Structure formats: C-alpha cells, structure tokens
Amino acid sequence: MIVREVLEKEKAAYNKTVSHIIQSWEWGEFRKKTGLDLVRLGHFQGSKMVSAYQLTFHLVPIFNQNVGYLPKGPLPDEAMIKALFDIGKKKNIAYIKIEPNVINDKSQVISDKLKKLGLVPSKKSLFTKYNFLLDLNKSEEQLLSAMHPKTRYNISVAQKKGVEVYASTNDRDFEVYLKLYFETTKRQKYFGHTHAYHKLVWQTLKEAGMARVAIAKYQNKPLVAWMLLNFGNTLYYPYGGSSVENREVMASNLIAWEAIKLGKKLGLEMFDMWGALGPDADLTDPWFGFHRFKAGYGPTHVEYVGTYDLVLKPQLYNLLNIADKARWMFLRATRR
C-alpha cells in the first residue's frame, strides 16, 4: 500500500473514490479559496486508488498552532493514521478532528477499533452525529405515502394557495437566497457562515454543475430559499432561509417536496438532509422544530460513528479545547 498526495490529473479517480460532497475535489478547491491549507491523500494498490480523503488545517493564532479537520472521510485504518501522523508533524498540528462518513453498526466494534488506533472520542463535534437520508429511488407515490399526514396536507395547502417553486443557477436568485438566509440567522440567533463563505461555495460549485438555489414565491414574493448541492448520486440540502411573512401558505413544505422531485429528475438516488437530532429528541431543543420538519418527509434516521480526535500534542490539545469552549461561551453570550 502506497499513501501519497493526489495529483491534479487524478481528480476524476479521486471523486469516484470519496463518498461525500465535503470530500469532493471541488469542495476542496472552495476551501482553498477561503485561505485554508489543504492536503489530499490517496491510498494506492499499484496504480489503483482504493481510498482517498482531504483535510484542512486551521491556525489558532493565540497558540500559533494548527488544528486539522477531516470531515466525512473513510473509516480510519492503520495506514491512514500513520499518514495523518506524518502530515501532522510536517504541518505543526496539535490534533486532527476526524468525522467519518460511516453509519454506526450499533455495536462497540467500530468504536473499539478506532480507540485501538489511538483515536479519542472528541469533546466537540462539528457535523451532527445523526442525519436523515431519503431514498430517491422510490416513486413519487411511494414517497408521498411515506410522509407524515400533516406534511402531505401542508404540501397540498401550498399548492392550492398558489405557491410557486423554481430552481435556478442565476446569481440574482442567489442574492435572494442570501437575504433570506441571513434574515433567518439573525432572527433565530444562530451562527451561520459569512457572506464571503456562501459566495465562494456558490461560485466554485456552480461552475462545476454542483450547486443551485430553490426559491418558493407567493404572490411574486420570495418566502423560502434553499441552497441545493449535488455530488455523486446524492442531493444535499445544507443551507436555507425563510421569511416571517405568509407562514400560513406552507411554502417550506412545498420547497422540500420540489427539491425531492428535482433530485429524482437529476437521476440522483439519495437526498441528504444535512443533520438531525438523536432518536429521543428533546422537544425543548432549539433545533427540534427543524428536526420534526425533516422527519415529516419519511426519511431514514441514521447514526454515524461520531467524532474522534487524533492527538499529536496532548498538553496543547487540552489547552486548545478549553480555549475553544471559552470562546463559544463568549460568542453565545454576546449573541443572546
């Protein structure tokens, strides 16, 4: 087994090997445009790439120290851990946060394996441990019948009220999306990505045919806007925003249904809803309403193996986690 950096000419093979849009070549190019250092590694048997992943490096200025992040990659093995240790030493890394795109087998086998590799359960996750996945191979009739009755009813209400939904790659429609997205983050008091971040995602992935926005209008007024991304056989819904106006016309329910139909039209097989709460979701959780909304479409609720850290510098690791916790406490207090 040979582990080395992936070459530009191996882009197509790389994209066939990875399993999530966050690991796609194009997403890596977007992350580099934000100023991050990034490395793509491939595992080769002879000339055949059998595994691949990319990770970014994030400077913590106060400590003059880098932290690595490897989201939605493969399940780590000995060769991967050795490669990450080697790259970590070169890049002055305190630790690397790893969030495999691997569904938990409901046993201790995977977690025991990861711990034997020297990984420790992380004190903080960036991606949610749970998600909703919807099978787009089903017919529209099957998809509708699997929905919660209230969801089907709300879709019907939106249709009868004359809500219109369309998908677009036009920059003017992207600006509509941005306006509704930031209205929502401000209203709901959560931390979204910056304008610059969204624009770089849009510009990079749109050029690759991997991004579009969906907009729901009522009486020619935009009420809901989603960014939809596609990679491999999957449609992703990572970001969205909505207006406080005309909630009674149920535009959000119709835009979700139209996104599902768009995924089928594009020949995709899975709709990834980008996160969910756990199986016994707390009704008082601020994200419960969003969780319930997604659940109404009848997706499969999945649990991933979780977040693990590969610690290269134990003392700095603890200090960095304490500093990060204090930073977020301050930010949340400020936002409130």
Buried (B, 14 or more C-beta within 10 A) or exposed (E): EEBEEBEEEBBEBBBEBBBBBBBBBBBBBBBBBBEBBBBBBBBBEEEEBEBBBBBBBEBBEEBEBBBBBBBBBBBBBEBBBEBBBEBBEEBEBBBBBBBBBBBBEEEEEBBEBBEEBBBBEBBEBEBBBBBBBBBBEBEEEEBBEBBBEEBBEBBBBBBEBEBBBBBBEEEEBBBBBBBBBBBBBEEBEEEBBEEEBBBBBBBBBBEBEBBBBBBBBBEEEBBBBBBBBBBBBBBBBBBBBBBEEBEEBBBBBBBBBBBBBBBBEBEBEBBBBBBBBEEEBEEEEEBEEBBBBBBBBBBEBBBBBBBBBBBBBEEBBBBBBEEBEEEEEEEEEEEE
